[in-house]
Amino acid sequence: MVFFCAILVIWSGLFVKFWERHSFNLRYEWDVEGNAALGYKEQVRPQFKGPPEPGFYSEGGWVDLAAYEEVVPRSFTQADWQMRFRGPLHAPHFTTRHWYQLLNHHIIAACLAGLVAVVISLLVFKIWSEKLGEDWGPVVAGLVNGFSIQLLNFLYEMVAFKLTDWENHRTVQDYENSLIGKQFGFQFINNYGSLLYIAFVKPYGEHEDLHLWGVSDGCARQRGTDDNDGTCYEQLEGQLIGIVASKVIVDGVLDILLPWLKGKWKRYQLSGDMSLDTRHVDLVEEQLSLNEYTSSLWDFNQLVLTYGFVAMFAVAWPGTVLVIAIYGVVQNWVDCTKLLLTFQRPIPHEQDNIGSWKDIIKILSALGVVTNVGILGYTMDWFGHNYRDMTSEDKLWASIILEHALAAIWLAIQLHVGDEPSFVQQKLALDLFESETYGADRMIQLDSETESEHGEETRDLPSKGDKEFDEENGVRKPAA
């Protein structure tokens, strides 16, 4: 089991790095690299509100053109101005956003407080479910907990979308990063809270008086025998099986059955017939009958949550690795089917990374080092089970040494495995070289051709304060 724990930690560390390397390669292949020289631009949200000003946003921030009105090309009209969000001078946008953000913090705190109350209620139900027997009790409690998790995720998702809309973010990536932060903080407690409680808090009930709303709770750690009935490890395993099983079922309903039913209903609203014979309709009519694909946030959220079950709790039930691997393959097919057949062709939005999801994956991977070793050394009492002569102090030190060793391996992977493949860096450098060398020569050639065609009518944009420039006609004054 120690070997399995080490393999799991190494795999999670490599998974993060190779995801980053693959993402960098895709950014280059799809030409959305963040370097401005390669043409990447942020996607501005149509819902963004702010006063239009003469200027534009760049990677360095806002570029103000108000002081250069006399040299700005006449083709750059007020219709080209970008909306800017820069402080309380532009009320009511800033003032409204400020109060909305303050209100959002209180709403999120209230949601988290309610979530904690629900989690405790489910843990009390789990205590009651033990009357069903040591075999079925944990699994039934896990299934109930799993379905409640999916329901709470769905309800809070609607709240998070509304709260993020109030914040008036300018770019799509800023909007999605804020939404991801709200969602995952809630979902982390919702999905993993009961598992963390059973693994690291409930064992105290073996020796201490632990109560949940007046109900006594507790279980034994691994007793050092082959009989694990009633131990926290067994309850943790049953809870994990129930949550993972319920997630697979609910995701299948939401990804397959629900879109299919919505598509049938939409076709009925459009034509009065739930069936659609694609042989007798054109592409536009076929697309109109399908559901709209709004965002990839839900798909990423599913994958990251399931990754957390593997990275943080697979030691409790090694079968999690196989189940989630099969789930990932099936989910990949489902997502392809959704994008190609079930939903309308999505409108592409250009982004150069997956945003906050990358940081969340790293956090889950790092936490997995601590949780897996904690489950192994504390919840399972693996050292006491295999080395009967070890004292409690020896087992504690063994767990600490194992955790530090695996953490050092994980950290070494993060530091020494590069995020950017060398062959992509070479291609990128070659592109920049060609752009700077041949691109400059081409611009000189185009300027020469333009001057020969238009002569003195060609507009030359001088620096500010050039006295030889005729501002009224937009050309240089002829030499005396």
Sine and cosine of phi, psi and omega as CSV:
sin_phi,cos_phi,sin_psi,cos_psi,sin_omega,cos_omega
0.00,0.00,-0.56,0.83,0.08,-1.00
-0.89,0.45,-0.65,0.76,0.02,-1.00
-0.90,0.44,-0.66,0.75,0.04,-1.00
-0.89,0.46,-0.65,0.76,0.03,-1.00
-0.89,0.46,-0.68,0.74,0.01,-1.00
-0.91,0.42,-0.70,0.72,0.03,-1.00
-0.87,0.49,-0.63,0.77,-0.01,-1.00
-0.90,0.44,-0.68,0.73,-0.01,-1.00
-0.92,0.39,-0.69,0.72,0.01,-1.00
-0.89,0.45,-0.67,0.74,0.02,-1.00
-0.88,0.47,-0.69,0.72,-0.02,-1.00
-0.90,0.44,-0.62,0.79,0.05,-1.00
-0.91,0.41,-0.69,0.72,0.02,-1.00
-0.93,0.36,-0.56,0.83,0.02,-1.00
-0.86,0.51,-0.70,0.71,0.00,-1.00
-0.88,0.47,-0.72,0.69,-0.06,-1.00
-0.93,0.37,-0.69,0.72,-0.02,-1.00
-0.95,0.32,-0.45,0.89,0.15,-0.99
-0.89,0.45,-0.71,0.70,0.00,-1.00
-0.90,0.44,-0.66,0.75,0.01,-1.00
-0.91,0.42,-0.68,0.74,0.03,-1.00
-0.92,0.40,-0.62,0.79,0.02,-1.00
-0.90,0.44,-0.64,0.77,0.02,-1.00
-0.90,0.44,-0.64,0.77,0.04,-1.00
-0.90,0.44,-0.67,0.75,0.02,-1.00
-0.92,0.40,-0.61,0.79,0.03,-1.00
-0.87,0.50,-0.62,0.78,0.02,-1.00
-0.95,0.30,-0.73,0.69,-0.05,-1.00
-0.90,0.45,-0.57,0.82,-0.03,-1.00
-1.00,-0.07,0.05,1.00,0.09,-1.00
0.87,0.50,0.71,0.70,0.10,-1.00
-0.84,-0.55,0.49,0.87,0.03,-1.00
-0.89,0.45,0.60,-0.80,-0.09,-1.00
-0.91,0.42,-0.28,0.96,0.01,-1.00
-0.91,0.42,0.79,-0.61,-0.05,-1.00
-0.89,0.45,-0.44,0.90,0.00,-1.00
-0.91,0.43,-0.37,0.93,0.01,-1.00
-0.99,-0.11,0.10,1.00,0.17,-0.99
1.00,-0.04,0.19,0.98,-0.01,-1.00
-0.96,0.29,0.74,-0.67,0.05,-1.00
-0.75,-0.66,0.57,-0.82,0.02,-1.00
-0.95,0.32,0.56,-0.83,0.01,-1.00
-1.00,0.03,0.92,-0.38,-0.02,-1.00
-0.99,0.14,0.70,-0.71,0.00,-1.00
-0.96,0.27,0.73,-0.68,0.06,-1.00
-0.90,0.44,-0.42,0.91,-0.03,-1.00
-0.99,0.16,-0.10,0.99,-0.03,-1.00
-0.91,0.41,0.68,-0.73,-0.02,-1.00
-0.87,-0.50,0.74,-0.68,0.02,-1.00
-0.04,-1.00,0.37,-0.93,-0.02,-1.00
-0.96,0.29,0.76,-0.65,0.03,-1.00
-0.94,0.35,0.68,-0.73,0.01,-1.00
-0.70,-0.72,0.40,-0.91,0.06,-1.00
-0.95,0.32,0.96,-0.29,-0.02,-1.00
0.32,-0.95,-0.12,-0.99,0.00,-1.00
-0.36,-0.93,0.30,-0.95,0.03,-1.00
-1.00,-0.02,0.60,-0.80,0.09,-1.00
-0.71,-0.70,-0.03,-1.00,0.01,-1.00
-0.89,0.45,-0.45,0.89,0.02,-1.00
-1.00,0.05,0.00,1.00,-0.02,-1.00
0.90,-0.44,-0.42,-0.91,-0.08,-1.00
-0.98,0.17,0.74,-0.67,0.07,-1.00
-0.96,-0.27,0.94,-0.34,-0.08,-1.00
-1.00,0.02,0.84,-0.55,0.00,-1.00
-0.97,-0.24,0.12,0.99,-0.05,-1.00
-0.90,0.44,-0.55,0.83,-0.04,-1.00
-0.99,0.14,-0.04,1.00,-0.06,-1.00
-0.82,-0.57,0.58,0.81,-0.07,-1.00
-0.89,0.46,-0.54,0.84,-0.08,-1.00
-0.96,0.27,-0.28,0.96,-0.01,-1.00
-0.92,-0.40,-0.04,1.00,0.04,-1.00
-0.95,0.31,0.73,-0.69,0.01,-1.00
-0.81,0.58,0.61,-0.79,-0.01,-1.00
-0.89,0.45,-0.37,0.93,0.04,-1.00
-0.94,0.34,-0.30,0.95,0.01,-1.00
-1.00,0.05,1.00,0.00,-0.07,-1.00
-1.00,-0.07,-0.02,-1.00,-0.01,-1.00
-0.90,0.44,-0.41,0.91,0.03,-1.00
-0.92,0.40,-0.34,0.94,0.00,-1.00
-1.00,-0.01,-0.11,0.99,0.00,-1.00
-0.90,0.44,0.57,-0.82,0.06,-1.00
-0.98,-0.19,0.51,-0.86,0.06,-1.00
-0.96,0.26,0.69,-0.72,-0.06,-1.00
-0.85,-0.53,0.56,-0.83,0.01,-1.00
-0.83,-0.56,0.97,-0.25,-0.16,-0.99
-0.65,-0.76,0.46,0.89,0.16,-0.99
0.78,-0.63,-0.08,-1.00,-0.13,-0.99
-0.94,0.35,-0.20,0.98,0.04,-1.00
-0.91,0.41,-0.35,0.94,-0.05,-1.00
-0.95,-0.30,0.82,0.57,0.10,-0.99
-0.94,0.35,0.50,-0.86,0.15,0.99
-1.00,-0.02,0.04,1.00,-0.13,-0.99
-0.88,0.47,-0.75,0.66,-0.03,-1.00
-0.93,0.36,-0.72,0.69,-0.03,-1.00
-0.87,0.50,-0.70,0.72,0.02,-1.00
-0.89,0.46,-0.69,0.73,0.00,-1.00
-0.90,0.44,-0.66,0.75,0.00,-1.00
-0.86,0.52,-0.73,0.68,-0.01,-1.00
-0.94,0.34,-0.56,0.83,0.04,-1.00
-0.91,0.42,-0.66,0.75,0.03,-1.00
-0.90,0.45,-0.65,0.76,0.04,-1.00
-0.90,0.44,-0.67,0.75,0.03,-1.00
-0.92,0.40,-0.61,0.79,0.00,-1.00
-0.87,0.50,-0.65,0.76,0.00,-1.00
-0.87,0.50,-0.66,0.75,0.00,-1.00
-0.94,0.35,-0.63,0.77,0.02,-1.00
-0.91,0.42,-0.69,0.73,0.01,-1.00
-0.89,0.45,-0.67,0.75,0.03,-1.00
-0.88,0.48,-0.64,0.76,0.03,-1.00
-0.91,0.41,-0.64,0.77,0.03,-1.00
-0.90,0.44,-0.66,0.75,0.02,-1.00
-0.92,0.40,-0.63,0.78,0.05,-1.00
-0.89,0.45,-0.68,0.73,0.06,-1.00
-0.90,0.44,-0.59,0.81,0.03,-1.00
-0.90,0.44,-0.68,0.74,0.03,-1.00
-0.87,0.50,-0.66,0.76,0.03,-1.00
-0.89,0.45,-0.65,0.76,0.03,-1.00
-0.91,0.41,-0.67,0.74,0.01,-1.00
-0.88,0.48,-0.68,0.73,0.03,-1.00
-0.89,0.45,-0.65,0.76,0.03,-1.00
-0.88,0.48,-0.63,0.77,0.02,-1.00
-0.93,0.37,-0.56,0.83,0.06,-1.00
-0.93,0.37,-0.59,0.80,0.09,-1.00
-0.90,0.43,-0.66,0.75,0.07,-1.00
-0.87,0.49,-0.58,0.81,0.02,-1.00
-0.90,0.44,-0.62,0.78,0.06,-1.00
-0.88,0.47,-0.68,0.73,0.02,-1.00
-0.91,0.42,-0.59,0.80,-0.05,-1.00
-0.92,0.39,-0.28,0.96,0.03,-1.00
-0.90,0.44,-0.30,0.95,0.08,-1.00
-0.92,0.38,-0.32,0.95,0.02,-1.00
-0.97,0.25,-0.16,0.99,-0.01,-1.00
0.88,-0.48,0.35,-0.94,-0.05,-1.00
-0.97,0.25,-0.28,0.96,0.01,-1.00
-1.00,0.04,-0.74,0.67,-0.10,-0.99
-1.00,-0.10,-0.39,0.92,-0.04,-1.00
-0.82,0.57,-0.82,0.58,-0.01,-1.00
-0.89,0.46,-0.59,0.80,-0.02,-1.00
-0.93,0.37,-0.69,0.73,0.03,-1.00
-0.88,0.47,-0.70,0.72,0.03,-1.00
-0.89,0.46,-0.62,0.79,0.03,-1.00
-0.91,0.41,-0.64,0.77,0.03,-1.00
-0.91,0.42,-0.71,0.70,0.03,-1.00
-0.88,0.47,-0.69,0.72,0.03,-1.00
-0.89,0.46,-0.66,0.75,-0.02,-1.00
-0.89,0.45,-0.71,0.70,0.01,-1.00
-0.92,0.39,-0.59,0.81,0.05,-1.00
-0.92,0.40,-0.56,0.83,0.05,-1.00
-0.88,0.48,-0.73,0.69,-0.01,-1.00
-0.90,0.43,-0.61,0.79,0.02,-1.00
-0.91,0.41,-0.71,0.70,0.01,-1.00
-0.91,0.41,-0.61,0.79,0.07,-1.00
-0.86,0.50,-0.68,0.74,-0.02,-1.00
-0.91,0.42,-0.70,0.72,-0.03,-1.00
-0.92,0.38,-0.69,0.73,-0.03,-1.00
-0.94,0.34,-0.48,0.88,0.02,-1.00
-0.87,0.49,-0.65,0.76,0.04,-1.00
-0.90,0.43,-0.65,0.76,0.03,-1.00
-0.91,0.42,-0.69,0.72,-0.04,-1.00
-0.90,0.45,-0.64,0.77,0.03,-1.00
-0.88,0.47,-0.69,0.73,-0.02,-1.00
-0.92,0.40,-0.68,0.73,0.00,-1.00
-0.89,0.45,-0.64,0.77,-0.01,-1.00
-0.94,0.33,-0.56,0.83,0.07,-1.00
-0.87,0.49,-0.60,0.80,-0.01,-1.00
-0.90,0.44,-0.45,0.89,-0.12,-0.99
-0.98,0.22,-0.16,0.99,0.14,-0.99
0.83,0.56,0.85,0.53,0.03,-1.00
-0.98,0.22,0.57,-0.82,-0.09,-1.00
-0.98,0.19,-0.70,0.71,-0.08,-1.00
-0.95,-0.30,0.36,-0.93,0.01,-1.00
-0.90,0.44,-0.65,0.76,-0.04,-1.00
-0.92,0.39,-0.65,0.76,0.07,-1.00
-0.89,0.47,-0.65,0.76,0.01,-1.00
-0.89,0.46,-0.74,0.67,-0.05,-1.00
-0.93,0.37,-0.60,0.80,0.04,-1.00
-0.89,0.45,-0.66,0.75,0.04,-1.00
-0.90,0.43,-0.66,0.75,0.01,-1.00
-0.91,0.41,-0.66,0.75,0.01,-1.00
-0.88,0.47,-0.68,0.73,0.02,-1.00
-0.87,0.50,-0.67,0.75,0.02,-1.00
-0.92,0.40,-0.71,0.71,-0.08,-1.00
-0.92,0.39,-0.75,0.66,-0.17,-0.99
-0.96,0.28,-0.50,0.87,0.09,-1.00
-0.86,0.51,-0.66,0.75,0.05,-1.00
-0.94,0.34,-0.71,0.70,-0.09,-1.00
-0.95,0.32,-0.44,0.90,0.06,-1.00
-0.88,0.47,-0.74,0.67,0.03,-1.00
-0.92,0.40,-0.66,0.76,-0.07,-1.00
-0.91,0.42,-0.66,0.75,-0.08,-1.00
-1.00,0.03,-0.61,0.79,-0.14,-0.99
-0.95,-0.32,-0.14,0.99,-0.09,-1.00
-0.87,0.49,-0.74,0.67,-0.03,-1.00
-0.92,0.40,-0.58,0.82,0.03,-1.00
-0.92,0.40,-0.67,0.74,0.04,-1.00
-0.91,0.42,-0.60,0.80,0.03,-1.00
-0.90,0.44,-0.75,0.66,-0.02,-1.00
-0.90,0.44,-0.60,0.80,-0.08,-1.00
-0.96,0.26,-0.62,0.79,-0.20,-0.98
-0.83,-0.56,-0.26,0.97,-0.01,-1.00
-0.95,-0.30,-0.70,0.72,-0.09,-1.00
-0.88,0.47,-0.52,0.85,0.05,-1.00
-0.86,0.51,-0.38,0.93,0.06,-1.00
-0.89,0.45,-0.43,0.90,0.00,-1.00
-0.91,0.41,-0.21,0.98,0.04,-1.00
-0.93,0.36,-0.53,0.85,-0.05,-1.00
-0.86,-0.51,-0.41,0.91,-0.03,-1.00
-0.95,-0.32,0.29,-0.96,0.01,-1.00
-1.00,0.04,1.00,-0.06,-0.06,-1.00
-0.98,-0.21,0.82,-0.57,-0.04,-1.00
-0.80,-0.60,0.59,-0.80,0.14,-0.99
-0.86,-0.51,0.96,-0.29,-0.04,-1.00
0.79,0.61,0.68,0.73,0.05,-1.00
1.00,0.10,-0.07,1.00,0.00,-1.00
-0.99,-0.15,0.83,-0.56,-0.02,-1.00
-0.94,0.35,0.71,-0.70,-0.05,-1.00
-0.70,-0.72,0.56,-0.83,0.03,-1.00
0.23,-0.97,0.35,-0.94,0.05,-1.00
-0.41,-0.91,0.28,-0.96,-0.01,-1.00
-1.00,0.02,0.53,-0.85,0.18,-0.98
-0.97,0.25,-0.06,-1.00,-0.01,-1.00
-0.82,0.58,0.82,-0.57,-0.14,-0.99
-0.99,0.15,-0.04,1.00,-0.03,-1.00
1.00,0.08,0.24,0.97,0.05,-1.00
-0.82,-0.58,0.08,-1.00,0.02,-1.00
-0.98,0.20,-0.20,0.98,0.01,-1.00
-1.00,-0.04,0.94,-0.35,-0.07,-1.00
-0.97,-0.23,0.16,0.99,-0.06,-1.00
-0.87,0.50,0.74,-0.67,0.06,-1.00
1.00,0.09,-0.04,1.00,-0.03,-1.00
-0.99,0.14,0.32,-0.95,0.05,-1.00
-0.90,0.43,-0.53,0.85,0.01,-1.00
-0.89,0.45,-0.68,0.73,0.01,-1.00
-0.90,0.43,-0.66,0.75,0.02,-1.00
-0.92,0.39,-0.62,0.78,0.05,-1.00
-0.90,0.44,-0.66,0.75,0.03,-1.00
-0.89,0.46,-0.72,0.70,0.01,-1.00
-0.91,0.42,-0.64,0.77,0.03,-1.00
-0.90,0.43,-0.66,0.75,0.01,-1.00
-0.90,0.43,-0.67,0.74,0.03,-1.00
-0.87,0.49,-0.71,0.70,-0.02,-1.00
-0.90,0.43,-0.67,0.74,-0.02,-1.00
-0.92,0.38,-0.70,0.71,-0.01,-1.00
-0.90,0.43,-0.67,0.74,0.00,-1.00
-0.89,0.45,-0.70,0.71,0.00,-1.00
-0.91,0.41,-0.58,0.82,0.02,-1.00
-0.91,0.41,-0.67,0.74,0.02,-1.00
-0.88,0.48,-0.67,0.75,-0.02,-1.00
-0.92,0.39,-0.75,0.66,-0.05,-1.00
-0.91,0.42,-0.67,0.75,0.03,-1.00
-0.89,0.46,-0.60,0.80,0.05,-1.00
-0.90,0.44,-0.65,0.76,0.03,-1.00
-0.91,0.41,-0.71,0.70,-0.06,-1.00
-0.95,0.32,-0.51,0.86,-0.07,-1.00
-1.00,-0.03,-0.44,0.90,-0.08,-1.00
-0.91,-0.41,-0.87,0.50,-0.12,-0.99
-0.93,0.36,-0.73,0.68,-0.07,-1.00
-0.90,0.44,-0.74,0.67,0.06,-1.00
-0.87,0.49,-0.58,0.82,0.02,-1.00
-0.90,0.43,-0.69,0.72,0.02,-1.00
-0.92,0.40,-0.64,0.77,0.02,-1.00
-0.90,0.43,-0.61,0.79,0.04,-1.00
-0.90,0.43,-0.67,0.74,0.04,-1.00
-0.87,0.49,-0.68,0.73,-0.03,-1.00
-0.92,0.38,-0.63,0.78,0.01,-1.00
-0.92,0.40,-0.64,0.77,0.05,-1.00
-0.91,0.42,-0.59,0.81,0.04,-1.00
-0.91,0.41,-0.63,0.78,0.01,-1.00
-0.92,0.39,-0.57,0.82,-0.06,-1.00
-0.98,0.19,-0.66,0.75,-0.14,-0.99
-0.81,-0.59,-0.10,0.99,-0.05,-1.00
0.98,0.19,0.10,0.99,-0.01,-1.00
-0.71,-0.70,0.78,-0.62,-0.04,-1.00
-0.97,0.25,-0.28,0.96,0.01,-1.00
-1.00,-0.04,0.45,-0.89,0.01,-1.00
-0.66,-0.75,0.92,-0.38,0.04,-1.00
-1.00,0.03,0.97,-0.22,-0.08,-1.00
-0.93,0.37,-0.17,0.99,0.01,-1.00
-0.96,0.27,-0.34,0.94,-0.09,-1.00
-0.90,-0.44,0.27,0.96,0.03,-1.00
-0.76,-0.65,0.42,-0.91,0.03,-1.00
-1.00,0.08,0.07,-1.00,-0.09,-1.00
-0.90,0.43,-0.63,0.78,-0.03,-1.00
-0.90,0.44,-0.71,0.70,0.00,-1.00
-0.92,0.40,-0.60,0.80,0.04,-1.00
-0.90,0.43,-0.69,0.72,0.02,-1.00
-0.91,0.41,-0.58,0.81,0.00,-1.00
-0.89,0.45,-0.51,0.86,-0.03,-1.00
-0.98,0.18,-0.13,0.99,-0.03,-1.00
-1.00,-0.09,0.28,-0.96,0.04,-1.00
-0.97,0.24,0.43,-0.90,0.00,-1.00
-1.00,0.08,0.74,-0.67,0.07,-1.00
-1.00,-0.05,0.93,-0.36,-0.16,-0.99
-1.00,-0.02,-0.66,0.75,-0.11,-0.99
-0.35,-0.94,0.38,-0.92,0.06,-1.00
-1.00,-0.05,0.11,0.99,-0.05,-1.00
-0.87,0.49,-0.67,0.75,-0.03,-1.00
-0.90,0.44,-0.67,0.74,-0.01,-1.00
-0.91,0.42,-0.69,0.72,0.05,-1.00
-0.90,0.43,-0.64,0.77,-0.02,-1.00
-0.88,0.48,-0.67,0.74,0.04,-1.00
-0.87,0.50,-0.74,0.68,-0.07,-1.00
-0.92,0.40,-0.67,0.74,-0.05,-1.00
-0.93,0.36,-0.64,0.77,0.03,-1.00
-0.89,0.45,-0.69,0.72,0.02,-1.00
-0.92,0.39,-0.57,0.82,0.10,-1.00
-0.87,0.49,-0.62,0.79,0.03,-1.00
-0.88,0.47,-0.60,0.80,0.04,-1.00
-0.89,0.45,-0.61,0.79,0.02,-1.00
-0.96,0.27,-0.75,0.66,-0.11,-0.99
-0.92,0.39,-0.52,0.85,-0.13,-0.99
-0.97,-0.25,-0.42,0.91,-0.17,-0.99
-0.73,-0.68,0.17,0.99,-0.07,-1.00
-0.90,0.44,-0.43,0.90,0.04,-1.00
-0.89,0.45,-0.52,0.85,0.00,-1.00
-0.92,0.39,-0.56,0.83,0.06,-1.00
-0.54,-0.84,0.99,-0.11,-0.05,-1.00
-0.83,0.55,-0.40,0.92,0.04,-1.00
-0.89,0.46,-0.27,0.96,0.05,-1.00
-0.84,0.54,-0.60,0.80,-0.04,-1.00
-0.88,0.48,-0.73,0.68,-0.02,-1.00
-0.92,0.39,-0.70,0.72,-0.03,-1.00
-0.89,0.45,-0.71,0.70,-0.02,-1.00
-0.94,0.35,-0.53,0.85,0.06,-1.00
-0.90,0.44,-0.72,0.70,0.05,-1.00
-0.90,0.44,-0.66,0.75,0.04,-1.00
-0.86,0.51,-0.66,0.75,0.00,-1.00
-0.90,0.44,-0.66,0.75,0.02,-1.00
-0.90,0.43,-0.71,0.70,0.01,-1.00
-0.91,0.42,-0.65,0.76,-0.01,-1.00
-0.90,0.43,-0.57,0.82,0.06,-1.00
-0.89,0.45,-0.68,0.74,0.05,-1.00
-0.91,0.40,-0.65,0.76,0.00,-1.00
-0.89,0.45,-0.70,0.72,0.00,-1.00
-0.90,0.44,-0.64,0.77,0.07,-1.00
-0.88,0.47,-0.68,0.74,0.02,-1.00
-0.90,0.43,-0.64,0.77,0.02,-1.00
-0.87,0.49,-0.75,0.66,-0.09,-1.00
-0.94,0.33,-0.50,0.87,-0.09,-1.00
-1.00,-0.09,-0.53,0.85,-0.16,-0.99
-0.82,-0.57,-0.64,0.77,-0.16,-0.99
-1.00,0.09,-0.61,0.79,-0.06,-1.00
-0.94,-0.35,0.28,-0.96,0.12,-0.99
-0.90,0.43,0.45,-0.89,0.03,-1.00
-0.86,0.50,0.86,-0.52,-0.09,-1.00
-0.94,0.35,0.49,-0.87,0.09,-1.00
-0.98,0.19,0.83,-0.56,-0.05,-1.00
-0.95,0.31,0.66,-0.75,0.09,-1.00
-0.84,-0.55,0.80,-0.60,-0.11,-0.99
-0.99,0.16,0.85,-0.53,0.08,-1.00
-0.61,-0.79,0.53,-0.85,-0.09,-1.00
-0.99,-0.16,0.03,1.00,0.05,-1.00
-0.32,-0.95,0.00,-1.00,-0.03,-1.00
-1.00,-0.05,0.19,0.98,0.09,-1.00
0.94,0.34,-0.67,-0.74,-0.09,-1.00
-0.94,0.35,-0.28,0.96,0.00,-1.00
-0.86,0.51,-0.58,0.81,0.01,-1.00
-0.88,0.47,-0.68,0.73,0.02,-1.00
-0.92,0.39,-0.62,0.79,0.00,-1.00
-0.92,0.40,-0.65,0.76,0.04,-1.00
-0.88,0.47,-0.65,0.76,0.04,-1.00
-0.90,0.44,-0.67,0.75,0.00,-1.00
-0.89,0.45,-0.71,0.71,0.02,-1.00
-0.89,0.45,-0.63,0.77,0.02,-1.00
-0.90,0.43,-0.68,0.74,0.01,-1.00
-0.93,0.37,-0.66,0.75,0.04,-1.00
-0.90,0.44,-0.50,0.87,0.01,-1.00
-0.88,0.48,-0.51,0.86,0.05,-1.00
-0.87,0.48,-0.70,0.71,-0.05,-1.00
-0.96,0.27,-0.72,0.69,-0.08,-1.00
-0.92,0.38,-0.66,0.75,-0.02,-1.00
-0.92,0.40,-0.67,0.75,0.06,-1.00
-0.92,0.38,-0.61,0.79,0.05,-1.00
-0.89,0.45,-0.68,0.73,0.05,-1.00
-0.90,0.44,-0.66,0.75,-0.02,-1.00
-0.91,0.41,-0.76,0.66,-0.11,-0.99
-1.00,0.06,-0.47,0.88,-0.09,-1.00
-0.96,-0.27,-0.84,0.53,-0.06,-1.00
-0.93,0.38,-0.74,0.68,0.00,-1.00
-0.99,0.16,-0.39,0.92,-0.11,-0.99
0.79,0.61,0.76,0.65,-0.09,-1.00
-0.89,0.47,-0.64,0.77,-0.01,-1.00
-0.92,0.40,-0.65,0.76,0.04,-1.00
-0.93,0.36,-0.49,0.87,0.00,-1.00
-0.96,0.28,-0.57,0.82,-0.06,-1.00
-0.99,-0.17,-0.36,0.93,0.01,-1.00
-0.77,-0.63,1.00,0.01,-0.14,-0.99
-0.92,0.40,-0.37,0.93,-0.06,-1.00
-0.99,0.10,-0.13,0.99,-0.04,-1.00
-0.96,0.29,0.70,-0.72,0.07,-1.00
-0.99,0.13,0.14,-0.99,0.02,-1.00
-0.88,0.48,-0.61,0.79,0.02,-1.00
-0.92,0.39,-0.64,0.77,0.03,-1.00
-0.90,0.44,-0.66,0.75,0.00,-1.00
-0.91,0.40,-0.60,0.80,0.04,-1.00
-0.90,0.45,-0.72,0.69,-0.01,-1.00
-0.92,0.40,-0.59,0.81,0.04,-1.00
-0.90,0.44,-0.64,0.77,0.02,-1.00
-0.92,0.39,-0.66,0.75,0.00,-1.00
-0.90,0.43,-0.69,0.72,0.00,-1.00
-0.90,0.44,-0.67,0.74,0.02,-1.00
-0.90,0.44,-0.67,0.74,0.00,-1.00
-0.90,0.44,-0.68,0.73,0.00,-1.00
-0.92,0.40,-0.62,0.79,0.00,-1.00
-0.91,0.42,-0.71,0.71,0.01,-1.00
-0.93,0.36,-0.58,0.81,0.06,-1.00
-0.91,0.42,-0.61,0.79,0.04,-1.00
-0.91,0.42,-0.66,0.75,0.04,-1.00
-0.89,0.45,-0.71,0.71,0.01,-1.00
-0.88,0.47,-0.69,0.72,-0.01,-1.00
-0.92,0.40,-0.61,0.79,0.03,-1.00
-0.89,0.46,-0.61,0.79,0.05,-1.00
-0.90,0.45,-0.68,0.73,-0.02,-1.00
-0.91,0.41,-0.55,0.84,-0.08,-1.00
-1.00,0.08,-0.56,0.83,-0.18,-0.98
-0.97,-0.26,-0.22,0.97,0.10,-1.00
-1.00,-0.09,0.89,-0.46,-0.09,-1.00
-0.93,0.37,0.49,-0.87,0.05,-1.00
-0.99,0.16,-0.38,0.93,-0.10,-0.99
-0.88,-0.48,0.90,-0.43,0.03,-1.00
-0.86,0.52,0.61,-0.80,-0.06,-1.00
-0.90,0.44,-0.59,0.81,-0.03,-1.00
-0.93,0.37,-0.51,0.86,0.06,-1.00
-0.96,0.28,-0.62,0.78,0.06,-1.00
-0.87,0.49,-0.64,0.77,0.02,-1.00
-0.91,0.40,-0.66,0.75,0.04,-1.00
-0.90,0.44,-0.65,0.76,0.00,-1.00
-0.91,0.42,-0.68,0.73,0.03,-1.00
-0.89,0.45,-0.63,0.78,0.02,-1.00
-0.91,0.41,-0.65,0.76,0.04,-1.00
-0.89,0.46,-0.68,0.73,0.01,-1.00
-0.91,0.42,-0.62,0.79,0.02,-1.00
-0.90,0.44,-0.71,0.70,0.01,-1.00
-0.91,0.42,-0.62,0.78,0.00,-1.00
-0.91,0.42,-0.68,0.73,-0.03,-1.00
-0.96,0.27,-0.56,0.83,-0.07,-1.00
-1.00,0.09,-0.91,0.41,-0.06,-1.00
-0.96,0.28,-0.51,0.86,0.04,-1.00
-0.91,0.42,-0.66,0.75,0.02,-1.00
-0.91,0.41,-0.67,0.74,0.03,-1.00
-0.89,0.46,-0.64,0.77,0.00,-1.00
-0.91,0.40,-0.63,0.78,0.02,-1.00
-0.90,0.43,-0.64,0.77,0.04,-1.00
-0.89,0.45,-0.65,0.76,0.01,-1.00
-0.90,0.43,-0.67,0.74,0.00,-1.00
-0.91,0.41,-0.64,0.77,0.03,-1.00
-0.89,0.46,-0.66,0.75,0.01,-1.00
-0.89,0.45,-0.68,0.73,0.01,-1.00
-0.90,0.43,-0.62,0.78,-0.01,-1.00
-0.92,0.39,-0.68,0.73,0.01,-1.00
-0.90,0.44,-0.63,0.78,0.00,-1.00
-0.93,0.37,-0.49,0.87,-0.02,-1.00
-0.99,0.15,-0.66,0.76,-0.13,-0.99
-0.96,-0.28,-0.23,0.97,0.04,-1.00
0.89,0.46,-0.74,-0.67,-0.09,-1.00
-0.97,0.26,-0.19,0.98,0.00,-1.00
-0.97,0.25,-0.19,0.98,0.01,-1.00
-0.90,0.44,0.75,-0.66,-0.05,-1.00
-0.99,0.11,0.76,-0.65,0.03,-1.00
-0.91,-0.41,0.85,-0.52,-0.03,-1.00
-1.00,0.03,0.95,-0.30,-0.04,-1.00
-1.00,0.07,0.05,-1.00,0.13,-0.99
-0.97,0.25,0.27,-0.96,-0.06,-1.00
-0.91,0.42,0.71,-0.71,0.04,-1.00
1.00,0.00,0.15,0.99,0.01,-1.00
-0.94,0.33,0.90,-0.43,-0.06,-1.00
-0.96,0.27,-0.31,0.95,-0.02,-1.00
-1.00,0.05,0.14,0.99,-0.07,-1.00
-0.98,-0.19,0.78,-0.63,0.05,-1.00
-1.00,0.04,0.99,-0.17,-0.09,-1.00
-0.91,0.41,-0.52,0.86,-0.07,-1.00
-0.93,0.36,-0.66,0.75,-0.06,-1.00
-0.99,-0.15,-0.20,0.98,0.04,-1.00
0.97,0.25,0.45,0.89,0.04,-1.00
-0.70,-0.72,0.24,-0.97,0.07,-1.00
-0.96,0.27,0.54,-0.84,0.05,-1.00
-0.94,0.33,0.64,-0.77,0.00,-1.00
-0.92,0.39,0.52,-0.85,0.01,-1.00
-0.92,0.40,0.57,-0.82,-0.02,-1.00
-0.92,0.39,0.00,0.00,0.00,0.00
